[in-house]
Amino acid sequence: MATIPTLIFASKATHLAHLEKIFATTLLFNIVETITRVEQLIQSSYPMIPDLAVIDLSNPHAASAKLWATLHVLYSGIHFVGLVESPINKITLQAALHAGVKHFAYVNESKEKLREIAQAAYHGAFRIAPPEAYEAMTSIFESMEKNVLQIGSLKLDFDQRQAHLDHQIVNLTPLEFNLLAYLVHYADRAISSEELLKEVWKSDFQSGGTKNQLKSCIERLRKKLGTNAPSILSARGYGYRIATEE
């Protein structure tokens, strides 16, 4: 006879009755404990580690990265389902995602959907719901990858502070790298000379030497990058932008 997976809830008292009713009427899971505050999971009275934990992320304390780091150690090897309300608290969601939670559901989801997501989590299937959680997950996972910006054939590695063009390192000074990085980071718009001088040179705009320094640095970048890189274009009387289409 197959063993029924054990389930532990950490949720607002107002949500627990609803959740218990959904899962108590099925033989898919055995509810072993219900807790009204997420942080109580750390002092759970259940003597064994459950197979699945359903955690209500609408609790403000669930935004604590320290809490999630602790849970990740204490409950290593089990799966979590994070319950969210609309609109989703992005800070809490990020903390959960960083801890490895990959299954989410709305608190007021239909019982069929909640059971489906719980089963998917228990079996380790990769599933993210609702769409807001998926979008946040994508953004967070990208930020957890290597710290790189890329546009066309040009790639900026911020960990190494290097520019790569067609897999070859471009020899840039620290100032040139910072200027290029700023242009690439805001590639969707033209950037004024004033903004570049303030953010890259960390100085107020001046019409004399500082403006000439910016122009000279742009010219050096254009020469070093050559014709294979996205072009640095001038916005007449305004500033510069980097081409996003070749």
C-alpha positions in Angstrom: 0.0 0.0 0.0 1.4 3.4 -1.0 2.2 5.8 1.8 0.1 9.0 1.8 2.4 12.0 1.6 2.4 14.3 4.7 1.5 17.9 4.4 2.1 20.9 6.7 0.4 24.3 6.4 1.7 27.7 7.5 -1.0 30.2 6.8 -3.2 33.0 8.1 -5.9 31.7 10.4 -8.5 33.1 8.0 -7.1 30.9 5.2 -6.4 27.7 7.2 -10.0 26.5 7.4 -10.4 26.9 3.7 -7.2 25.1 2.9 -7.8 22.3 5.4 -11.3 21.7 3.9 -9.8 21.3 0.5 -7.1 18.8 1.4 -9.0 17.0 4.2 -11.5 15.8 1.7 -9.0 13.9 -0.4 -6.7 11.0 0.3 -3.9 12.6 -1.7 -2.2 14.1 1.4 -2.2 13.6 5.1 -2.3 17.0 7.0 0.0 16.6 9.9 0.1 20.2 11.2 -1.3 23.6 10.7 0.5 26.8 11.8 -0.8 30.3 11.8 2.5 32.1 11.3 5.2 31.2 8.8 8.0 31.7 11.3 6.5 29.0 13.5 7.7 26.4 11.0 11.2 26.8 12.5 9.8 25.5 15.8 7.3 23.0 14.3 6.0 20.4 16.8 5.8 17.7 14.1 8.6 15.2 14.9 9.4 14.3 11.3 10.0 16.4 8.2 6.9 16.5 6.1 6.8 15.7 2.4 5.3 19.0 1.4 4.9 22.4 3.0 2.2 24.9 1.8 3.2 28.4 2.9 1.0 31.4 2.8 3.2 34.3 1.4 0.6 36.9 2.3 2.1 36.9 5.8 4.5 39.9 6.0 7.1 37.8 7.8 7.4 35.6 4.7 9.4 38.3 3.1 12.4 37.6 5.4 15.3 36.2 3.4 16.8 35.0 6.7 13.6 33.0 7.4 13.7 31.3 4.0 17.4 30.5 4.3 16.6 28.8 7.6 13.7 26.9 6.2 15.8 25.8 3.2 18.2 24.1 5.7 15.6 22.7 8.0 13.4 21.4 5.3 16.1 20.3 2.8 14.8 17.8 0.3 11.1 18.7 0.5 9.0 20.8 -1.8 7.1 24.0 -1.1 4.0 25.5 -2.5 3.7 29.3 -2.0 0.3 30.7 -1.7 -0.1 34.3 -3.0 -2.8 37.0 -3.0 -3.4 39.5 -5.8 -1.6 41.7 -6.3 1.5 39.6 -5.5 3.9 41.0 -2.9 7.1 40.9 -5.1 9.5 41.2 -2.2 8.0 38.1 -0.5 7.9 36.3 -3.8 11.6 37.0 -4.5 12.6 35.7 -1.1 10.7 32.5 -1.8 12.1 32.1 -5.3 15.7 32.6 -4.0 15.0 29.8 -1.5 14.1 27.5 -4.4 10.3 27.6 -4.3 9.0 26.7 -7.8 5.3 26.2 -7.2 2.7 28.9 -6.5 -1.0 29.2 -6.4 -3.5 31.9 -5.5 -5.0 31.4 -2.0 -8.5 31.5 -3.5 -7.7 29.1 -6.3 -10.2 26.3 -7.1 -9.7 23.2 -5.0 -8.9 21.2 -8.2 -6.1 23.6 -9.1 -4.7 23.7 -5.6 -4.6 19.9 -5.4 -3.0 19.7 -8.9 -0.3 22.2 -8.0 0.4 20.4 -4.7 0.8 17.1 -6.5 3.1 18.6 -9.1 5.2 20.1 -6.3 5.4 16.8 -4.4 6.4 14.9 -7.5 9.1 17.5 -8.3 7.4 18.6 -11.6 8.6 22.0 -12.7 5.5 24.2 -12.6 5.0 27.9 -11.9 1.6 29.5 -11.5 0.1 32.1 -11.7 1.7 34.1 -14.5 2.8 36.9 -12.2 4.9 34.5 -10.3 6.4 33.1 -13.5 7.4 36.6 -14.7 9.0 37.4 -11.4 10.8 34.0 -11.4 12.2 34.7 -14.9 13.5 38.1 -13.9 15.1 36.8 -10.7 16.7 33.7 -12.2 18.3 35.9 -14.9 19.7 38.2 -12.2 21.1 35.1 -10.4 23.1 34.1 -13.6 26.4 35.6 -14.4 26.4 39.4 -14.3 26.5 40.1 -18.0 24.8 42.5 -20.4 24.8 41.8 -24.1 23.6 43.7 -27.1 24.3 42.2 -30.5 27.9 40.9 -30.8 28.9 43.0 -27.7 29.0 41.5 -24.3 29.9 43.2 -21.0 31.0 41.0 -18.1 30.6 43.0 -14.9 32.3 40.4 -12.7 35.5 40.6 -14.8 34.8 44.2 -15.9 35.6 43.2 -19.5 34.1 43.9 -22.8 33.9 41.1 -25.3 33.3 41.6 -29.0 32.9 38.4 -31.2 34.4 36.5 -28.2 37.5 38.7 -28.2 38.4 41.0 -25.3 38.3 44.7 -26.1 40.9 46.6 -24.1 39.0 49.4 -22.4 40.0 51.8 -19.6 37.8 51.8 -16.5 36.2 55.1 -17.6 35.5 53.7 -21.1 34.0 50.5 -19.7 31.7 52.5 -17.3 30.5 54.8 -20.2 29.9 51.9 -22.5 28.1 50.0 -19.7 25.8 52.9 -19.1 24.9 53.2 -22.8 24.2 49.5 -23.1 22.2 49.4 -19.9 19.9 52.1 -21.2 20.0 51.0 -24.8 16.3 51.7 -25.2 16.8 55.5 -25.2 19.1 58.4 -26.0 21.0 59.7 -23.0 21.8 63.3 -22.5 25.4 64.5 -22.1 24.4 65.9 -18.7 23.2 62.5 -17.5 26.3 60.8 -18.7 28.6 63.3 -17.1 26.7 63.1 -13.8 26.4 59.3 -13.7 29.7 58.2 -15.3 32.0 61.1 -14.5 30.1 61.8 -11.2 30.3 65.5 -12.0 27.9 68.3 -13.0 27.6 69.2 -16.6 30.0 71.8 -17.8 30.1 73.2 -21.4 33.9 73.4 -21.4 36.5 70.6 -20.9 34.0 68.0 -19.4 31.9 68.0 -22.5 35.0 67.6 -24.6 36.1 64.7 -22.3 32.8 62.9 -23.0 33.2 63.5 -26.8 36.8 62.2 -26.7 35.8 59.1 -24.7 33.0 58.3 -27.2 35.4 58.6 -30.1 37.9 56.3 -28.4 35.1 53.7 -27.8 34.0 53.9 -31.4 37.5 53.3 -32.6 38.1 50.4 -30.3 34.8 48.7 -31.0 35.1 49.1 -34.7 32.3 48.3 -37.2 31.4 44.9 -35.8 29.9 46.3 -32.6 26.5 48.1 -32.2 27.2 51.7 -33.2 27.3 54.5 -30.7 25.1 57.2 -32.3 25.0 60.9 -31.6 21.7 62.6 -30.8 22.4 66.1 -32.1 22.4 68.7 -29.5 21.4 66.2 -26.8 23.7 63.2 -26.2 24.3 59.7 -27.3 22.7 56.3 -27.7 23.8 52.8 -28.7 22.1 51.2 -31.7 19.9 48.3 -30.8 19.5 47.1 -34.4 22.3 46.5 -36.8 
